[in-house]
Amino acid sequence: MLVIKNLHVSVDDKPILKGLNLHLPPGKVHAIMGPNGSGKSTLANVLAGKPSYTITDGEIILKGVKINELKPEERARAGLFLASQYPVEIPGVNNLYFMRTAYNELRKHRQEAPLDTIDFMALAKQKAHTVGLSESFLNRAVNEGFSGGEKKRNEILQMLLLEPSMAVMDETDSGLDVDALRLIGTAVNTLRQADRSFLIITHYPRLLDYIEPDVVHVMVQGRFQQSGSKALAHQLEKEGYGEFLTV
Amino acid sequence: MSVEAYIKKNYEHGFVTDIESDQLPPGLNEEVVRAISLKKNEPEFLLNWRLKAFRHWQTMKEPTWAHVRYQPIDYQAISYYSAPKRKPSPKNLEEVDPKILETYNKLGIPLYEQKLLQGIAVDAVFDSVSVAITFKEKLKEAGVIFCSFSEAVQQYPKLIERYLGTVVPYRDNFFAALNSAVFSDGSFVYVPKGVRCPMELSTYFRINSANTGQFERTLIVAEEGSYVSYLEGCTAPQRDENQLHAAVVELIALDRAEIKYSTVQNWYPGDEEGKGGIYNFVTKRGACRGHSSKISWTQIETGSAITWKYPSVILQGDHSVGEFYSVALTNHFQQADTGTKMIHIGKNTKSTIISKGISAGHGQNSYRGLVRILPTADNARNYTQCDSLLIKDQCGAHTFPTIEVKNPTAKVEHEATTSKISDEQLFYCQQRGLDQENAVSLIVNGFCKSIFKELPMEFAVEANKLMAVSLEGAVG
């Protein structure tokens, strides 16, 4: 699904990612853990094509196609979704309308007919319940005045609607209480299937109790220092990243 | 030289075709004013009024306080009268500039309307004339007068004499004086006592509404307890050979009457380098003369190279209400200086101003507003919200609010924000599959939402698309 080869990325000429490699097969869930400033969010944003990040070397390959030069919307249409760490507010733009626009945009690029307002609303209502958002959130402006937790739920709601083949979740768990974590974990699990992969970036292994990862990577100073099973996550929780930082 | 001689004079200028001959030669003097009045067979009071306006105009200087820049206008180079003429119309849509058709399609204008706009003969089903006739009959039943200004001068001279210039006197400003002297035509609406006008009045349906010219005059009178909603303009792009447009609109609402006036202005804005485009210098004002009367202006200003326009309300009657809802968009090299005046005279008068300015490209967008609470206006209230949105970093947004309060019981609130479409917002939309242009228009439409909901349905649906079309080339 996603292959990253020797990826080097700079922000304002400052190197952040320094030779990162990843092989994420279809149907698998990989988690990335690491201390603050290790480059986790940079990776998420680079994958989605955020303009302020410069790839200085290496390749990102999505479903066999190199996407280094693709625009963010082209990557989205190719099936990549980023659940943002800090979802932005868009005043005045109706949440439901926004989601339907995105939904139909993706359908259009699959040569499918758009879903009309009534059908989409029914779908969105149903999905909203699964992430614990009341219907009233659909009729508010995108993320405007949402609490931190509500914004995160709104991200997962969009993910459930857009059904990406490659989902990147950037610290979705931060700001969520245990109940919300369970709900979101369950919702994400319903999406797991053979042709869909997940890259879950997190500080804490809590989320991984609900979404079982196939592989856990430890990211320090712009590289994966170690990769292992879910047990690695719990080892990190107990021992911290000290061992890696002294490397 | 006599007026008759003057009118004949244009033949000397070598106009060869009969169509062209019904146009006065360029230049402005008293004879021109007399000639216009004579051609229109006007009663004496109107001629005298035009002449007073012209004499006053000659003593006036073109205003320079607006935050706009343009080359000086040569008022002697303009022809001030041109009889409605039929331009050679294309036979079918294939003969129309494909660029224009592309815009029509983007706006979602139905095919038969596209044909109407281009002056192509349409089939019987959608015959505009028959639509207009049914429309007129309905109005007649209700007792509503809706006709061209010229027709009103002939049919209802007493009403014209009674109300013309009572809201915007010819002395008001340079462009209003010019309009008063040379106005060509426009619209007249009269809604009798207690009548709720059965439909939205749109210039689109008025027979002979084409070619009302560059000096348009509109007068709307709503008698006691009546209601009327008036739509001006069209979302379809309008081109005109005349660069200067100086219209005057006067609204009069008597006791408990309500006038809702909505405008979509999409005149040619000039090209991407700022060449050409209409100068739209308009004076619009309403008088709430009665108890609990209400006047509401809603405007979507996306066209013209320069917009100079301040639809205002004089709140004379106690408990009267004035509203101003505005979206002004400037892209490329467009300049807009627009806003409103709310003059509170009566007790318990209330006004609301919500202005949304959007600047893109090299556009310059200014809000200019005056809220004046006079000593008589006990418990007057005003709420003003003035928001500017910037797209990229070559454009400008400016705000010139003036608040004068002469009554201690008044309550005046002013809120203002300036924001930029952030890269984060754009990226977020793009990450969901929208391209940059769609993302920008989505964000802009969200910004304008509170204004769009004031528009009558038929305009509101198109307003979204209009914003998208007007913002083309603003990003990327």
Boltz contact constraints between the chains, C-beta under 6 A:
constraints:
  - contact:
      token1: [A, 48]
      token2: [B, 431]
      max_distance: 6.0
  - contact:
      token1: [A, 50]
      token2: [B, 427]
      max_distance: 6.0
  - contact:
      token1: [A, 72]
      token2: [B, 430]
      max_distance: 6.0
  - contact:
      token1: [A, 72]
      token2: [B, 431]
      max_distance: 6.0
  - contact:
      token1: [A, 73]
      token2: [B, 430]
      max_distance: 6.0
  - contact:
      token1: [A, 73]
      token2: [B, 433]
      max_distance: 6.0
  - contact:
      token1: [A, 73]
      token2: [B, 435]
      max_distance: 6.0
  - contact:
      token1: [A, 76]
      token2: [B, 431]
      max_distance: 6.0
  - contact:
      token1: [A, 76]
      token2: [B, 433]
      max_distance: 6.0
  - contact:
      token1: [A, 77]
      token2: [B, 433]
      max_distance: 6.0
  - contact:
      token1: [A, 82]
      token2: [B, 431]
      max_distance: 6.0
  - contact:
      token1: [A, 88]
      token2: [B, 424]
      max_distance: 6.0
  - contact:
      token1: [A, 88]
      token2: [B, 425]
      max_distance: 6.0
  - contact:
      token1: [A, 88]
      token2: [B, 428]
      max_distance: 6.0
  - contact:
      token1: [A, 90]
      token2: [B, 425]
      max_distance: 6.0
  - contact:
      token1: [A, 90]
      token2: [B, 443]
      max_distance: 6.0
  - contact:
      token1: [A, 90]
      token2: [B, 446]
      max_distance: 6.0
  - contact:
      token1: [A, 91]
      token2: [B, 446]
      max_distance: 6.0
  - contact:
      token1: [A, 92]
      token2: [B, 446]
      max_distance: 6.0
  - contact:
      token1: [A, 92]
      token2: [B, 447]
      max_distance: 6.0
  - contact:
      token1: [A, 92]
      token2: [B, 449]
      max_distance: 6.0
  - contact:
      token1: [A, 93]
      token2: [B, 442]
      max_distance: 6.0
  - contact:
      token1: [A, 93]
      token2: [B, 446]
      max_distance: 6.0
  - contact:
      token1: [A, 102]
      token2: [B, 432]
      max_distance: 6.0
  - contact:
      token1: [A, 102]
      token2: [B, 433]
      max_distance: 6.0
  - contact:
      token1: [A, 105]
      token2: [B, 433]
      max_distance: 6.0
  - contact:
      token1: [A, 105]
      token2: [B, 434]
      max_distance: 6.0
  - contact:
      token1: [A, 106]
      token2: [B, 433]
      max_distance: 6.0
